[in-house]
Amino acid sequence: MKTAIQTSFIAPYHQLNKNAVFKSKNRYHTFLNWISGEFDLYLQDETNGLQVYFPEGKFHIINIIENGNIAAEINLKSKNLEKGQLIFNKIVSIYELVLKN
């Protein structure tokens, strides 16, 4: 399972992707809840995972099951690479906090 951050550019968006593995479904839902709370001022759609729209981009977190592991696929698209990286770093830091608990 890939865990490194992948960065690419497909005009007009910079794309950052990462798969995050969780020990249980409860931790995955805790992660989504914390992400939703961190970005509560932005428009959110929770119909299929969590999709958050921010100025100049959006990110989408969906649940995937790979080889029996519970994981989240995190995909971010941003027209501004620096702002996209700041938001992506927030998401990754929340992921790391959830793993520690």
N, C-alpha and C positions, 0 to 999 in steps of 0.2 A: 504494500500500500504506500503510495507516495505521501510524504509528509513535508517535503521542502516547499518553499514558496516559489511559484512559477510566475514570471512576469513576461508579458508580451504586449505588442502594440498592433491593434487592428483599427485603422482609422475610423472614427476620430477618438477611440478610447484606448487608454492603457488598461490592461487587464492583469489582475493579480489573482492567483488561485492557490488554494491549499486544502488538503484533506486533514481533518482533525479527528482522531480516534478517541472514543470514550469507553470507560469501563462498564457503564450501565446506561440504560435509557433515561434514568432519572438525572444523571449528570448532563446528558445531552439537553434535556428539557430545562435544567438549571442554566446551562450555557445560553440557550435561546432567550430565556427570561432575562438574564443579565444583559445580554446584547440589546434586547428590546428596551430595557430600562435606560441603558446608556444613550441610546439614540431616540428617546421618546419624543423629542421635538420635531423629528422628521416623519414624513409620510411613511407608513408601514403597511404591508400586506402580508397576512399570515395564512392565506389559503393553501399554499404549498410551501411549507417551511417558513422562512422569514425573509421578506424582501423589504429593503429600506432604501428610499430615494433621498439623496442629498444633493445640494447644488453641484452641478457638473458631473453627476454620476449616480450609481446605485450599487448595492451589494445584495447577494442572494445566498442564503444558507439553507441547504436541503439535507435531509436525512438520507443516508445511503447505508446499505448493509453489504459488506464485502467480506467474504470468507467467514461469515458468522460474527464479524466485528461490527459494532455500532460506530458509525462515523458521520461526520458532517462535511459536505463539500461547500467550501466558502469561495464564492466568485465575486470579485469586485471589478467594476468598470468605472473609470474616471477619465475625464478630459484633461485633468491636471494631475500629473504624476505625483508631485509632492503631497498634495492634499489627499490623494488616493492612498499613498503610503502611510500618512498619518492615521487615517481611519482604519486601514488594514492593521497597523500596529496596535491600535486600541483593541481590535477584535482578537488578535493573537494574544495580547496581554490578559484579556478576560479568559480566553481559553486556558492559558497557563494557570490562572488563579483557580479555575474550576478543577483542573487536574490535581492541584495541591490539596483541595478540601476533600 
